[in-house]
């Protein structure tokens, strides 16, 4: 579905990504991991054309995204960056409705179909009782659901999220990841996500890409990627890796170096 070929990126004279190439298949749930400054957020921005690569190509269904206009791309890929401003007085309904913008007519008035789609998303997110509440009056977990709701309103097959649970407690983190897994398995969405919590990523993602100083260090399944030698090289700390006793995915414990 997505082919990334020989992506280089730099800011002024500093290299950020070097010769990154990989494939993402339909309905994958991809976790991109690595230390701060490894190039994860830059890679996501390039995948959805927020910034251009220095060199290289990204193909979605064999179409180069550099040849797609913004409206076409917005119907193909949706992106939730870090630190989106949610200190807004828009109601939950209207905030999610902004995600329908690429589909609206020239006057940008929402249609009955736009409202029907948004009401269905609100039901999926279990926010029916919050429809008329201002976003800035929601809890952090509810705000994150609303942000995801706006992304879902774009109705794209590919959803890209940059650390969507970094400010949430463990309970809300689990709620958001279960929601993303539902979108992946039940609605056939391809999910690409950066994440620092390796254990929750291991529980939900089926494929991983490890970035190290802008270079793809390792790609593979949780079992292929979560190995002591690999993680210790990337994070420079000691790990103990076991299989989760009931869910059977690699579970990571820290130990002193």
N, C-alpha and C positions, 0 to 999 in steps of 0.2 A: 504493500500500500504506500509506504513512504520509503524513498531511497535517498540517503544522505551521502554525498560523494565529495571527498577531498575538501572539506570545509576548513578554511583558515580564517581567523579573525584577529584583529588587533585594535587597540586603542592608542592612537597617535603612534608611538614607536614600540609600545609594549605588546608582545604577542600574547593572545588569550587562548586561542584554539589552534591546534596544529594538525592538519591532515586527518580530520575526523570523517570516517566513513562507516555507515552501518545501515541495516534495513530494519524497518518496523512493520510487522505484519498486521493485517486486519484483526481486531479484537485483542491485540496485545495489551497488557497492563505493564508498562515499562517504568521502572524506577531508575532514576539517574542519581548516583551518589558520588561522594567525594568530599574532600575538605573544603572549607571556605576558600574562595578564590581559585577554585579548580577550573572554573569556566562553565559551570552548570547553567546559571541564569542566562549567560550570553548565548549558550547553545539553544535554549528554549526561545529566546527572542529572535534568533536567526530562523528557527523552524517555522515561526509564524510571521516572519517578514517585518517584525518591529524594527530590526536593524539588518542591514545587508552584510553578507560575509565579504571578506577581502577577496577571496577566491572560492570557487566551489559551487555546487548545485544541489538543490533539494527538489526532488520530484514526488508529487503526490498523484497516484494513478497515472504515472508516466507523463505528467504535465509539470513543467518547471514553474515553481511558484513565482519566479521573477517575471513571468509573462502573464500572471493573473492580476486583475485589478483588485482593489481593496474589497469591493462588494462581493466578488466571486470568492475570494479567499475567506471572507467572513462567513460564508455559507459552507465552507469546507473545514476550517480549523478555528476553534475558539480557544482563547488564552486568558488565564487568570494569573496576573502577575502578583508579586509580593506587595504588601503594604498598600492595598487599595483604600482610598478614603471612604469610610462608611459613616463619617460624622455628618450625615445628610438628613434633611427633613422629608425626603421623598418617602412615600409609603412603600411597603414591601411590593405591592402590586405594580406600582409605577416603576420602581427600580428594576424589577425583573423584566418589565415590558421593554426597557431600553435594549435588551438583547434582541428584540425583533426589528431593530432599526434597519438592518440590511434588506429586509423583506418588505418594508413599507413603501407606499407610493411616493411620488415626487414631493408631495406636500408633507410627508412623514407623519401621516395620521394612522394610528393603528386600526386594523380592520377587526371584524368580529372573529375571524380566524385567529388573528394575533392574540386576542383576549382569551379565546378558548385554549390555545396552546399554553399560555401563561397560567391559567387556572389549573390546567392539568399538571403543570410543573409544581405549582404550589401544593397540590395534593400529594404528589410524589415526595416532596420535601416535608410533608406533614406540617405545613405552615398556614393551614386554613384559618386558624384563629388570629393570625398576625397580619392578614391581608391589608388592613387599613392602618396599621401601626407604622410610625416613622422608623426608618432603618436605624437612626441614632438612638432609639429607645430599646433596641434589642440587646440580648446578651451576646457575648463574643461568638458562641457556638451558632446562635441563630443568624448573626451577621454573615458568618462564613457560609451557611446554607443559602442565604439570599444571593451572595456573590456567585455561588455555584449555579443557583437558579438562573441568574442572568446569562451565564455561559450556556446553560442548557437551552435557553430560549433561542439561541442561534441555530439549534438543530443541526449541529455539525457531527460528522462521524468521528472526528478527531478532537479530543479535549486535552489541552496542555495546561498544567498547573504548576506554579513555582512555589514550593513549600506552603501549601494551603493550610497546614495544621500547626505551623511553627509557634503560634501564640496561644494555642488551645491546651486545656488540661487533658489528661489522659482519657477521660470519659468522652469529651467532645471530639477528641482525635479519633477515637474508635468509631463514633457515629459517622464522621465524615468519610473515613476509609470504607466503612460498610456501605455507605451511599455510593461511593465511587465504584466499589466492586459490583454493586447491583446494576449500575449503569453499564459496566463492562460486560457482565454475564447475561443480564436479562434484556438489555437494550442494545447490545452489540457495539458499544462505543469503544474506540481505541483510546486508552488513557496513557499519557506521558506525564510523569511527575518527578520533581526533585524533592528529596526528603532526607532529613538527617537521622530520624529515628529508624535505625536499621532493623530492629525487631518487628515493628509494625509494617515496615516495607517488606520484610521477608514473608510475613503472614499474608500479604495481599497481592504483591506483584509477581508476575510469572517470568519476567525477564528483567535483567539489570544491565546498566552501562556504568562502569566506574571511570570517572575522569580524574586524572592526576596531572596537575600543572598544564592543563589544556590538551592533554593527550589521552586517547582512549586506552586505558590500562588493561581492562578486561570486560568482556561481554559474556552473558550466559544466564542460566537459571539460578535460583537461590542456592542450590547445592553446588553449582560450579563456581559461583562468585564468593559465597560466604565461607571462605577457608582461612584459617589462621594466618598462613603465610601471606596471603593476598591482603587481608585487612590490616595486618601489622605493618606491612610495607606502606600502605596508603595513609594510615592514621598515626603511625609511630607509637603505638601502645600495644600491650599484650591483650590477647583475647582468649576466652575459652568458648568453643562452639559446640553446642549439643543439639540434639533433635528435641523439639517441643514434645513433652510426654503424651499429649492428647491430639494435637493438631498436625504433628509430623512435618514441621518446617524447621530450618536451621534457626536456633535461638542463641543469641550472642550475649556472653557475660564478659565484663571487664575485669581485669586483674592488674596488679601493679607491675611496672616494668622493672 
